């Protein structure tokens, strides 16, 4: 399976179901609210979010990581791909442990597990991009985005830190972080066309 195909699939699955579920909730704001709030405990779409958003998003991230490891075995030698795969674990964790209403930083045990796994996912992906950027310097097909990978990972770290604080743009910050991850996946896939 091609890296670009898995990156496209992961991006579509991360975006389209979120947009569809948000339309079913008129008061939902992509700017203010996190994606997790679409599947918060007790909401009418909690199961739909778990089944159609979080679990598939996690699995397609893992497909991307596997495709990248197969296409460029040198990347599997360091910790980068393992770290990036934590993004998939974070999504699957969100499917199993929905957040409390409003996605608070602290709450029920389920909410705390949700936040812990999400943190590991986002921080792992950011760290993975930094590590993969270092490895990409020595791979001709990916050398062009090595620096982009490192810088994007560093920016994502800052975004994850900002998510820990209440903000009227919390949803926007989360979507910017996810855009960095999925944009990086798509760029990597495009550079590996024909590999």
N, C-alpha and C positions, 0 to 999 in steps of 0.2 A: 504494500500500500504506500503510495507516495506521501512524502512529507507535506507537500502543498495540499493534497486532498484532505489529509487529516487536520491540517490547520484550518482549512475552509470549513470542514465539517464541525470542528470544535467551535469556531467563531459563530457559525449559524445557530448552533445549539445553545450557545451562551447568550445570544441576542434575541432571536425570534420568540422563543417561549416566554422570556421575560416581558417583552413588549405585549404579547397576547394576554398574559396574566394581568399585567398592569391595566389593560383596557377594561378588564372585568371588575376593577376596583377604582371607581371614579375619583375617590379622594386621594389616590396614591400619587406621590410626586417623585419623579426620577431624580430631582435635584435634592430634595430633603431626605428621602427615605432610602434605606439600603435595599439591596436585592433580596436579602434574607427576609425582610418584612413581608414579601409576597407570600411566603410560606410560614409565617409566624404561627406558633401554637395557638390553636383555637380559630384560626381564620378559615373561611370556607374553601380556600384553595391550598391549604397546607399539604394535603396529599398530592394534589396536582403539581405543586412546586417541587416536591420531593421526587416524584416520578418523572416529570417532564422537563424540569430545569436542572436541579442539582445533581442527581445521579447521572443523567446522560452527559452533563458538562464534565463531571469528573472522569467518566470513562473515556470520553473523547480526548481529554488532555492526556490520559495514559496511552491512548492509541498514537497520539502525536509523538510522545516521548519514545515509544517503541519504534515508530517509523523512523524517527531521527537517529536512534541508536543503530538501527539496521542500515540506514543510508550512509551514516558517518560513524563507523565503529570507534574511531579515535575519541569521539565525544563521550563514549560510555566508560572510558578508562578513569575519568576523574569523578568528582562528586556532583558536577553540574546537573546532569540529567536526573539523578536521584533527588536532588534538591527541588528541581523544577516539577518533578512528579508529585511533590507534596501539594501542589495546587489542586491536582485531581483528588487527593485524599481530603483536602479541605471541602471540596464540593460534595463528595460522598458523605462526609461527616455532617454537612448541612442538611442532607436528605434524611439522615438518621436522627439527628438531634436538632429539631427546629428551635429557633430563637423565641424568646418571650415577646409579647406584643411591644412594639417600639424598638426592638433590638437593643436593649440596654447593655452597658458594659458588664454589669454584674446582675445576676438574677437567680433563677432556679438552677439546679445542678445541670439540667438539660441545656439551658441557655449558656451556662459557663463552659460546658463541653463544646457547644456550637462555636463560641468565640475562640476557645483554645485551638480547635482544629482549623478554624478559618485563619487565625493568626499564623499557625504553622504553615498553612497553605500559601498565604500571601508572602510571608517572610521567606519561605523555602523557594518560591518561584523567583523572588527578587534576588536572593543569594545565588540561585541556580543560574540566572542570566548573567550575573557577574562572573561566576566560575566558567560558564560556557564561553563568555567573551574572551577570557584568557586562553581557553583551548582553541577557539576559532582563529586566533592569530596565526596558528601554524597549519591551517587548512585553507588551501588556495580558494576553494569555492565559497568559503564563509569569511575570509579575511576582511572583506569589505564591511561587514557589520559587527566585527569584534568590538570595536570601541562603542558603537551604538548599543550593543548588548550590555556592556558594562555600565554605561551611563544610564540607560533605561532601567536597569536593575537598581541603581542607586536612587534614582528618582522615585521608583516604586517603594523603596524603603521609607522614604520621606512621607509618601502618601499613606502608607500603612500606619506610621506614627500619628499622622493627622486624624486617621479614622478613630483613634482611641478617645477623641474628645468630642463632646456634643457640638454640633455645628449645623447651621441652616443649609449647608451645602454638603452634608455628609454623603448623600447619595451620589452627588456629582463627583466627589473625590473618589469614591469606590469605583465608579464607572471609568474614571480617568486611569486608575490603576489597572483595571481589567483591559482597557484599550491598549495600554502599554504591553501587557502580556500577549494579548491576541494579535496586536500589530507586529510584535516581534516574531510570533509564530508564523504569521503570514509572510513576513520578509524572509525568514529563514527558508520557508517552503519555496518561495519564488527563486531564491538563489540556488536552490538544489534541483531545479527543474532539469531533468535529463541525467541526474546522478544515479 
